[in-house]
Amino acid sequence: MKSISYYSIAVAAFLTFALFASYTDSNEKPLGLADFSVTHQLPQVIKPVNLNKAFDFAGEAVPMENFDARERLDRELTENSYRHGKNMLNLKKANRYFPFIEKILAENGVPDDFKYVAVAESDLSNAVSPAGARGFWQFMKPTARDYGMEVTATVDERYHIEMSTRAACKHILRLKKIMGSWTLAAAAYNVGQTRLKREVTAQRANSFYDLNLNQETSRYLFRLIAFKEIMQNPQDFGFNLGEEGYQPLDDFSVVEVNTTIPNLGDFAQKYGTSYRMLKLYNPWLISTSLANKSGKQYFIKIPQK
């Protein structure tokens, strides 16, 4: 019996050695380890963003000779360059929304660069913040009403892209008048003019770049400039959109309504479209009905596709 045990042990040892040997290379290194070093390399080349050029926001230059301003811009360009999914989606959405935003900004005398506020605030979407701000331009309810937008149980014009963009223009122009520069107006859009004005006075600051602010507002202007740089020069950052931008929602007719609509699904069917399409073209209609006791005139887009 002992001889059989010794034989079994010897066979087991031989098989173990043979199995181990079959998974080693000529240098006696286990192939599993060798394979890992070859197949798990990350195939990427990460290079610094080029800062050797002039940058500005709304025609106001970034003081690139100031190491602090230079490094803060570098941070936002570096971090936002690698938001691959969001950057690509924003480039696609820009093809749909930037043309009419640019038109409204120009009509109101607001610099074109402020379109990037809608990128920073909402990624060009009708977003909802934890604090309750809504829409492309992230208006809180009281501010929206101050600028003439209706906010009720069935209508929220913060989601009305044209109306909210015109309201944003009024707000930006007001901030520019109070703060004195476009860069400070952009910062005030984030933190509020009262708080920013207080900080400018307390710190004896002459420009945004002299201010020591909370982290979000300190980064805000540089984020806008980063979005501007990336979206104006997408191929420099590895984004090749080609012909894949989202098409404008400009194929529609308009129906004027001055009465209550009990059911928007019925309304959509009456005009040959679906409830879903009606909502996509009119996101400011936030319920399944439209209450209108006052007889207000609304203009509802009816998609033609």
Secondary structure as a PSIPRED ss2 file (coil, helix, strand):
# PSIPRED VFORMAT (PSIPRED V4.0)

   1 M C   1.000  0.000  0.000
   2 K H   0.000  1.000  0.000
   3 S H   0.000  1.000  0.000
   4 I H   0.000  1.000  0.000
   5 S H   0.000  1.000  0.000
   6 Y H   0.000  1.000  0.000
   7 Y H   0.000  1.000  0.000
   8 S H   0.000  1.000  0.000
   9 I H   0.000  1.000  0.000
  10 A H   0.000  1.000  0.000
  11 V H   0.000  1.000  0.000
  12 A H   0.000  1.000  0.000
  13 A H   0.000  1.000  0.000
  14 F H   0.000  1.000  0.000
  15 L H   0.000  1.000  0.000
  16 T H   0.000  1.000  0.000
  17 F H   0.000  1.000  0.000
  18 A H   0.000  1.000  0.000
  19 L H   0.000  1.000  0.000
  20 F H   0.000  1.000  0.000
  21 A H   0.000  1.000  0.000
  22 S H   0.000  1.000  0.000
  23 Y C   1.000  0.000  0.000
  24 T E   0.000  0.000  1.000
  25 D C   1.000  0.000  0.000
  26 S C   1.000  0.000  0.000
  27 N C   1.000  0.000  0.000
  28 E C   1.000  0.000  0.000
  29 K C   1.000  0.000  0.000
  30 P E   0.000  0.000  1.000
  31 L H   0.000  1.000  0.000
  32 G H   0.000  1.000  0.000
  33 L H   0.000  1.000  0.000
  34 A H   0.000  1.000  0.000
  35 D H   0.000  1.000  0.000
  36 F H   0.000  1.000  0.000
  37 S H   0.000  1.000  0.000
  38 V H   0.000  1.000  0.000
  39 T H   0.000  1.000  0.000
  40 H C   1.000  0.000  0.000
  41 Q C   1.000  0.000  0.000
  42 L C   1.000  0.000  0.000
  43 P C   1.000  0.000  0.000
  44 Q C   1.000  0.000  0.000
  45 V C   1.000  0.000  0.000
  46 I C   1.000  0.000  0.000
  47 K C   1.000  0.000  0.000
  48 P C   1.000  0.000  0.000
  49 V C   1.000  0.000  0.000
  50 N C   1.000  0.000  0.000
  51 L C   1.000  0.000  0.000
  52 N C   1.000  0.000  0.000
  53 K C   1.000  0.000  0.000
  54 A C   1.000  0.000  0.000
  55 F C   1.000  0.000  0.000
  56 D E   0.000  0.000  1.000
  57 F E   0.000  0.000  1.000
  58 A C   1.000  0.000  0.000
  59 G C   1.000  0.000  0.000
  60 E E   0.000  0.000  1.000
  61 A E   0.000  0.000  1.000
  62 V C   1.000  0.000  0.000
  63 P C   1.000  0.000  0.000
  64 M C   1.000  0.000  0.000
  65 E C   1.000  0.000  0.000
  66 N C   1.000  0.000  0.000
  67 F H   0.000  1.000  0.000
  68 D H   0.000  1.000  0.000
  69 A H   0.000  1.000  0.000
  70 R H   0.000  1.000  0.000
  71 E H   0.000  1.000  0.000
  72 R H   0.000  1.000  0.000
  73 L H   0.000  1.000  0.000
  74 D H   0.000  1.000  0.000
  75 R H   0.000  1.000  0.000
  76 E H   0.000  1.000  0.000
  77 L H   0.000  1.000  0.000
  78 T H   0.000  1.000  0.000
  79 E H   0.000  1.000  0.000
  80 N H   0.000  1.000  0.000
  81 S H   0.000  1.000  0.000
  82 Y C   1.000  0.000  0.000
  83 R C   1.000  0.000  0.000
  84 H H   0.000  1.000  0.000
  85 G H   0.000  1.000  0.000
  86 K H   0.000  1.000  0.000
  87 N H   0.000  1.000  0.000
  88 M H   0.000  1.000  0.000
  89 L H   0.000  1.000  0.000
  90 N H   0.000  1.000  0.000
  91 L H   0.000  1.000  0.000
  92 K H   0.000  1.000  0.000
  93 K H   0.000  1.000  0.000
  94 A H   0.000  1.000  0.000
  95 N H   0.000  1.000  0.000
  96 R H   0.000  1.000  0.000
  97 Y H   0.000  1.000  0.000
  98 F H   0.000  1.000  0.000
  99 P H   0.000  1.000  0.000
 100 F H   0.000  1.000  0.000
 101 I H   0.000  1.000  0.000
 102 E H   0.000  1.000  0.000
 103 K H   0.000  1.000  0.000
 104 I H   0.000  1.000  0.000
 105 L H   0.000  1.000  0.000
 106 A H   0.000  1.000  0.000
 107 E H   0.000  1.000  0.000
 108 N C   1.000  0.000  0.000
 109 G C   1.000  0.000  0.000
 110 V C   1.000  0.000  0.000
 111 P C   1.000  0.000  0.000
 112 D H   0.000  1.000  0.000
 113 D H   0.000  1.000  0.000
 114 F H   0.000  1.000  0.000
 115 K H   0.000  1.000  0.000
 116 Y H   0.000  1.000  0.000
 117 V H   0.000  1.000  0.000
 118 A H   0.000  1.000  0.000
 119 V H   0.000  1.000  0.000
 120 A H   0.000  1.000  0.000
 121 E H   0.000  1.000  0.000
 122 S H   0.000  1.000  0.000
 123 D C   1.000  0.000  0.000
 124 L C   1.000  0.000  0.000
 125 S C   1.000  0.000  0.000
 126 N C   1.000  0.000  0.000
 127 A C   1.000  0.000  0.000
 128 V E   0.000  0.000  1.000
 129 S C   1.000  0.000  0.000
 130 P C   1.000  0.000  0.000
 131 A C   1.000  0.000  0.000
 132 G C   1.000  0.000  0.000
 133 A C   1.000  0.000  0.000
 134 R E   0.000  0.000  1.000
 135 G C   1.000  0.000  0.000
 136 F C   1.000  0.000  0.000
 137 W C   1.000  0.000  0.000
 138 Q C   1.000  0.000  0.000
 139 F E   0.000  0.000  1.000
 140 M C   1.000  0.000  0.000
 141 K H   0.000  1.000  0.000
 142 P H   0.000  1.000  0.000
 143 T H   0.000  1.000  0.000
 144 A H   0.000  1.000  0.000
 145 R H   0.000  1.000  0.000
 146 D H   0.000  1.000  0.000
 147 Y C   1.000  0.000  0.000
 148 G C   1.000  0.000  0.000
 149 M C   1.000  0.000  0.000
 150 E C   1.000  0.000  0.000
 151 V E   0.000  0.000  1.000
 152 T C   1.000  0.000  0.000
 153 A C   1.000  0.000  0.000
 154 T C   1.000  0.000  0.000
 155 V E   0.000  0.000  1.000
 156 D E   0.000  0.000  1.000
 157 E H   0.000  1.000  0.000
 158 R H   0.000  1.000  0.000
 159 Y H   0.000  1.000  0.000
 160 H C   1.000  0.000  0.000
 161 I H   0.000  1.000  0.000
 162 E H   0.000  1.000  0.000
 163 M H   0.000  1.000  0.000
 164 S H   0.000  1.000  0.000
 165 T H   0.000  1.000  0.000
 166 R H   0.000  1.000  0.000
 167 A H   0.000  1.000  0.000
 168 A H   0.000  1.000  0.000
 169 C H   0.000  1.000  0.000
 170 K H   0.000  1.000  0.000
 171 H H   0.000  1.000  0.000
 172 I H   0.000  1.000  0.000
 173 L H   0.000  1.000  0.000
 174 R H   0.000  1.000  0.000
 175 L H   0.000  1.000  0.000
 176 K H   0.000  1.000  0.000
 177 K H   0.000  1.000  0.000
 178 I H   0.000  1.000  0.000
 179 M H   0.000  1.000  0.000
 180 G C   1.000  0.000  0.000
 181 S C   1.000  0.000  0.000
 182 W H   0.000  1.000  0.000
 183 T H   0.000  1.000  0.000
 184 L H   0.000  1.000  0.000
 185 A H   0.000  1.000  0.000
 186 A H   0.000  1.000  0.000
 187 A H   0.000  1.000  0.000
 188 A H   0.000  1.000  0.000
 189 Y H   0.000  1.000  0.000
 190 N H   0.000  1.000  0.000
 191 V H   0.000  1.000  0.000
 192 G C   1.000  0.000  0.000
 193 Q H   0.000  1.000  0.000
 194 T H   0.000  1.000  0.000
 195 R H   0.000  1.000  0.000
 196 L H   0.000  1.000  0.000
 197 K H   0.000  1.000  0.000
 198 R H   0.000  1.000  0.000
 199 E H   0.000  1.000  0.000
 200 V H   0.000  1.000  0.000
 201 T H   0.000  1.000  0.000
 202 A H   0.000  1.000  0.000
 203 Q H   0.000  1.000  0.000
 204 R C   1.000  0.000  0.000
 205 A C   1.000  0.000  0.000
 206 N C   1.000  0.000  0.000
 207 S C   1.000  0.000  0.000
 208 F H   0.000  1.000  0.000
 209 Y H   0.000  1.000  0.000
 210 D H   0.000  1.000  0.000
 211 L C   1.000  0.000  0.000
 212 N C   1.000  0.000  0.000
 213 L C   1.000  0.000  0.000
 214 N C   1.000  0.000  0.000
 215 Q H   0.000  1.000  0.000
 216 E H   0.000  1.000  0.000
 217 T H   0.000  1.000  0.000
 218 S H   0.000  1.000  0.000
 219 R H   0.000  1.000  0.000
 220 Y H   0.000  1.000  0.000
 221 L H   0.000  1.000  0.000
 222 F H   0.000  1.000  0.000
 223 R H   0.000  1.000  0.000
 224 L H   0.000  1.000  0.000
 225 I H   0.000  1.000  0.000
 226 A H   0.000  1.000  0.000
 227 F H   0.000  1.000  0.000
 228 K H   0.000  1.000  0.000
 229 E H   0.000  1.000  0.000
 230 I H   0.000  1.000  0.000
 231 M H   0.000  1.000  0.000
 232 Q H   0.000  1.000  0.000
 233 N C   1.000  0.000  0.000
 234 P H   0.000  1.000  0.000
 235 Q H   0.000  1.000  0.000
 236 D H   0.000  1.000  0.000
 237 F H   0.000  1.000  0.000
 238 G C   1.000  0.000  0.000
 239 F C   1.000  0.000  0.000
 240 N C   1.000  0.000  0.000
 241 L C   1.000  0.000  0.000
 242 G C   1.000  0.000  0.000
 243 E C   1.000  0.000  0.000
 244 E C   1.000  0.000  0.000
 245 G C   1.000  0.000  0.000
 246 Y C   1.000  0.000  0.000
 247 Q C   1.000  0.000  0.000
 248 P C   1.000  0.000  0.000
 249 L C   1.000  0.000  0.000
 250 D C   1.000  0.000  0.000
 251 D C   1.000  0.000  0.000
 252 F E   0.000  0.000  1.000
 253 S E   0.000  0.000  1.000
 254 V E   0.000  0.000  1.000
 255 V E   0.000  0.000  1.000
 256 E E   0.000  0.000  1.000
 257 V E   0.000  0.000  1.000
 258 N C   1.000  0.000  0.000
 259 T C   1.000  0.000  0.000
 260 T C   1.000  0.000  0.000
 261 I E   0.000  0.000  1.000
 262 P C   1.000  0.000  0.000
 263 N C   1.000  0.000  0.000
 264 L H   0.000  1.000  0.000
 265 G H   0.000  1.000  0.000
 266 D H   0.000  1.000  0.000
 267 F H   0.000  1.000  0.000
 268 A H   0.000  1.000  0.000
 269 Q H   0.000  1.000  0.000
 270 K H   0.000  1.000  0.000
 271 Y C   1.000  0.000  0.000
 272 G C   1.000  0.000  0.000
 273 T C   1.000  0.000  0.000
 274 S C   1.000  0.000  0.000
 275 Y H   0.000  1.000  0.000
 276 R H   0.000  1.000  0.000
 277 M H   0.000  1.000  0.000
 278 L H   0.000  1.000  0.000
 279 K H   0.000  1.000  0.000
 280 L H   0.000  1.000  0.000
 281 Y H   0.000  1.000  0.000
 282 N C   1.000  0.000  0.000
 283 P C   1.000  0.000  0.000
 284 W C   1.000  0.000  0.000
 285 L E   0.000  0.000  1.000
 286 I C   1.000  0.000  0.000
 287 S C   1.000  0.000  0.000
 288 T C   1.000  0.000  0.000
 289 S C   1.000  0.000  0.000
 290 L E   0.000  0.000  1.000
 291 A C   1.000  0.000  0.000
 292 N C   1.000  0.000  0.000
 293 K C   1.000  0.000  0.000
 294 S C   1.000  0.000  0.000
 295 G C   1.000  0.000  0.000
 296 K C   1.000  0.000  0.000
 297 Q C   1.000  0.000  0.000
 298 Y E   0.000  0.000  1.000
 299 F E   0.000  0.000  1.000
 300 I E   0.000  0.000  1.000
 301 K E   0.000  0.000  1.000
 302 I E   0.000  0.000  1.000
 303 P E   0.000  0.000  1.000
 304 Q C   1.000  0.000  0.000
 305 K C   1.000  0.000  0.000
